[in-house]
């Protein structure tokens, strides 16, 4: 089946770091609409974007796996 990202956990991480969707969109070089769609599960972050977000939000290995690679 398709990989589901743990978006609620990702949203929590943004809040924790006091980052907005606008910040995230700028970080991965996309529009806020596009970022918002990804955050709401309408489309997926690719591996490259996921890596940027993990780095930016200072996630440890466990968080990365929980959010982006949970089956």
ChimeraX commands (.cxc) that place a marker at each C-alpha (Angstrom):
marker #1 position 0.00,0.00,0.00 radius 0.5
marker #1 position 0.87,3.64,-0.14 radius 0.5
marker #1 position 3.07,5.12,2.55 radius 0.5
marker #1 position 1.14,7.35,4.89 radius 0.5
marker #1 position 2.97,10.19,6.51 radius 0.5
marker #1 position 2.24,11.06,10.10 radius 0.5
marker #1 position 1.13,14.59,9.33 radius 0.5
marker #1 position -0.33,15.39,12.74 radius 0.5
marker #1 position 3.09,14.73,14.22 radius 0.5
marker #1 position 4.69,16.95,11.58 radius 0.5
marker #1 position 2.20,19.72,12.38 radius 0.5
marker #1 position 3.06,19.36,16.05 radius 0.5
marker #1 position 6.73,19.69,15.21 radius 0.5
marker #1 position 6.11,22.92,13.29 radius 0.5
marker #1 position 4.21,24.33,16.27 radius 0.5
marker #1 position 6.90,23.25,18.70 radius 0.5
marker #1 position 9.54,25.07,16.63 radius 0.5
marker #1 position 7.18,28.05,16.11 radius 0.5
marker #1 position 7.29,27.72,12.35 radius 0.5
marker #1 position 4.49,28.56,9.93 radius 0.5
marker #1 position 3.42,26.96,6.66 radius 0.5
marker #1 position 4.88,30.01,4.98 radius 0.5
marker #1 position 8.27,29.26,6.57 radius 0.5
marker #1 position 8.04,25.64,5.47 radius 0.5
marker #1 position 7.02,26.55,1.95 radius 0.5
marker #1 position 9.96,28.93,1.60 radius 0.5
marker #1 position 12.29,26.28,2.97 radius 0.5
marker #1 position 11.40,23.77,0.27 radius 0.5
marker #1 position 10.93,26.40,-2.42 radius 0.5
marker #1 position 7.20,26.03,-2.98 radius 0.5
marker #1 position 4.05,28.06,-2.66 radius 0.5
marker #1 position 2.19,28.12,0.64 radius 0.5
marker #1 position -0.78,26.48,-1.11 radius 0.5
marker #1 position 1.41,23.63,-2.30 radius 0.5
marker #1 position 2.96,23.20,1.15 radius 0.5
marker #1 position -0.46,23.31,2.77 radius 0.5
marker #1 position -1.75,20.62,0.39 radius 0.5
marker #1 position 1.15,18.41,1.39 radius 0.5
marker #1 position 0.60,19.09,5.08 radius 0.5
marker #1 position -3.04,18.09,4.67 radius 0.5
marker #1 position -2.26,14.89,2.80 radius 0.5
marker #1 position -3.54,15.94,-0.63 radius 0.5
marker #1 position -0.09,15.35,-2.07 radius 0.5
marker #1 position 3.17,13.97,-0.72 radius 0.5
marker #1 position 6.50,15.44,0.23 radius 0.5
marker #1 position 9.22,13.83,-1.84 radius 0.5
marker #1 position 12.36,12.38,-0.23 radius 0.5
marker #1 position 14.34,15.55,-0.91 radius 0.5
marker #1 position 11.72,17.79,0.71 radius 0.5
marker #1 position 11.39,15.42,3.67 radius 0.5
marker #1 position 15.15,15.57,4.22 radius 0.5
marker #1 position 15.13,19.38,4.19 radius 0.5
marker #1 position 12.24,19.55,6.65 radius 0.5
marker #1 position 13.83,17.01,9.00 radius 0.5
marker #1 position 17.04,18.99,9.06 radius 0.5
marker #1 position 15.26,22.32,9.47 radius 0.5
marker #1 position 13.04,21.08,12.29 radius 0.5
marker #1 position 16.01,19.38,13.97 radius 0.5
marker #1 position 14.37,15.98,14.09 radius 0.5
marker #1 position 16.15,12.97,15.45 radius 0.5
marker #1 position 16.16,9.62,13.64 radius 0.5
marker #1 position 13.11,8.31,15.50 radius 0.5
marker #1 position 11.01,11.37,14.67 radius 0.5
marker #1 position 12.04,11.19,11.02 radius 0.5
marker #1 position 10.98,7.58,10.81 radius 0.5
marker #1 position 7.76,8.17,12.73 radius 0.5
marker #1 position 6.71,11.04,10.52 radius 0.5
marker #1 position 7.92,10.18,7.05 radius 0.5
marker #1 position 8.37,6.44,6.98 radius 0.5
marker #1 position 5.66,4.98,9.11 radius 0.5
marker #1 position 3.91,2.20,7.20 radius 0.5
marker link #1:1,2 radius 0.2
marker link #1:2,3 radius 0.2
marker link #1:3,4 radius 0.2
marker link #1:4,5 radius 0.2
marker link #1:5,6 radius 0.2
marker link #1:6,7 radius 0.2
marker link #1:7,8 radius 0.2
marker link #1:8,9 radius 0.2
marker link #1:9,10 radius 0.2
marker link #1:10,11 radius 0.2
marker link #1:11,12 radius 0.2
marker link #1:12,13 radius 0.2
marker link #1:13,14 radius 0.2
marker link #1:14,15 radius 0.2
marker link #1:15,16 radius 0.2
marker link #1:16,17 radius 0.2
marker link #1:17,18 radius 0.2
marker link #1:18,19 radius 0.2
marker link #1:19,20 radius 0.2
marker link #1:20,21 radius 0.2
marker link #1:21,22 radius 0.2
marker link #1:22,23 radius 0.2
marker link #1:23,24 radius 0.2
marker link #1:24,25 radius 0.2
marker link #1:25,26 radius 0.2
marker link #1:26,27 radius 0.2
marker link #1:27,28 radius 0.2
marker link #1:28,29 radius 0.2
marker link #1:29,30 radius 0.2
marker link #1:30,31 radius 0.2
marker link #1:31,32 radius 0.2
marker link #1:32,33 radius 0.2
marker link #1:33,34 radius 0.2
marker link #1:34,35 radius 0.2
marker link #1:35,36 radius 0.2
marker link #1:36,37 radius 0.2
marker link #1:37,38 radius 0.2
marker link #1:38,39 radius 0.2
marker link #1:39,40 radius 0.2
marker link #1:40,41 radius 0.2
marker link #1:41,42 radius 0.2
marker link #1:42,43 radius 0.2
marker link #1:43,44 radius 0.2
marker link #1:44,45 radius 0.2
marker link #1:45,46 radius 0.2
marker link #1:46,47 radius 0.2
marker link #1:47,48 radius 0.2
marker link #1:48,49 radius 0.2
marker link #1:49,50 radius 0.2
marker link #1:50,51 radius 0.2
marker link #1:51,52 radius 0.2
marker link #1:52,53 radius 0.2
marker link #1:53,54 radius 0.2
marker link #1:54,55 radius 0.2
marker link #1:55,56 radius 0.2
marker link #1:56,57 radius 0.2
marker link #1:57,58 radius 0.2
marker link #1:58,59 radius 0.2
marker link #1:59,60 radius 0.2
marker link #1:60,61 radius 0.2
marker link #1:61,62 radius 0.2
marker link #1:62,63 radius 0.2
marker link #1:63,64 radius 0.2
marker link #1:64,65 radius 0.2
marker link #1:65,66 radius 0.2
marker link #1:66,67 radius 0.2
marker link #1:67,68 radius 0.2
marker link #1:68,69 radius 0.2
marker link #1:69,70 radius 0.2
marker link #1:70,71 radius 0.2
view
